[in-house]
């Protein structure tokens, strides 16, 4: 009999496999970083170094945050209730000019703590000083896809624009083969990146076979600006540059026409939906049901804490489901199963990790969370998937396992000193206040 490192028992397992298989009173065996057994038979006689009793709760894949800016956890609540461009140009960009590596490392540790505590096991990041993001994610034991933001103006990290691609290539080479951290090439937007920078970014991503990630069509102003500059709408502009393809991850995609959605589908472009950020910044409602109807792969993201203001994917699922129901005036749109898959297996596929994580199946990486359902707001329980989307909260997650490693047990972080991180975050907030008051 195989000796297991971890055994999870006495839970309802939602596998998120192609058939949405559910095992009641299920067990999951973990050996090393992989799932070595999953099923409903309690009589297998397994021996494990550690046994976790799910206590009748729900066991499911760790959630996938498909788009965020982790270090912006230190900007949470800064300059709320403003239009996007005013928020960016008058507050965020000026503050970011003052950033350093320690600020980003601290902010990312804070974000990782928040994400682990709310059930996220993988996140995709775009920001500055991304080497620090990678280091923080590694320290937290989180799975991540990270990339340095590239734009036409100087960066507080790498300086002139020509250094940005070199910095990104160094990141790719430094983290190749890491079991948790992967690197992407990440130009910021179509209005902050020239066609030359976009093409060079595409070439670098293609050279190393890594994802290319960009904000696209987030606001009407962006669409108007791209049309004025290039005579094309955003997706058409990317298409004309030869950049559309399965490696491209397009964040937001709020203002798209039907022909653009068809271009996404035809070129197997992946999309990350960020409903709460889009609502808070009054950017609009992305046509996600139309994308899904054309088999576009769509994941779910929170965006950064400065425009959300949390990293709780349970809250994001609830919002995503309800936003599109009112947007279409159709209660059947974005049903709970569709939304939960967006936060798990579809999110993993969007990030190019679909063969590793996002579902609980034999041989896949053991990224698993347990939701404690012994709560008033989760009692009684008729439909587990509906409960997860419409009733559960991030702080209902009791355990988190990433790559076979227990990183949270009974709500206690095992990889991070939460008190120390929050103390450092409070100190950094004093710097932020001084920056915006100058």
ZIPE-V358289 format. One record per helix or strand of 3 or more residues. SS is the DSSP state (2 for helix, 1 for strand). FROM is the first residue (numbers start at 1). TO is the last residue. Records with the same first field share a line. If there is no record, write none. Layout:
SS->FROM-TO ; FROM-TO
//
This chain:
1->3-14 ; 22-31 ; 34-39 ; 47-53 ; 58-61 ; 63-68 ; 120-127 ; 143-150 ; 181-183 ; 185-187 ; 212-216 ; 248-252 ; 270-273 ; 298-300 ; 368-371 ; 397-402 ; 405-409
2->70-75 ; 84-96 ; 101-117 ; 130-140 ; 161-175 ; 195-208 ; 220-230 ; 234-240 ; 258-266 ; 275-280 ; 288-293 ; 305-307 ; 313-328 ; 336-342 ; 345-350 ; 376-378 ; 384-390 ; 394-396 ; 418-436
//
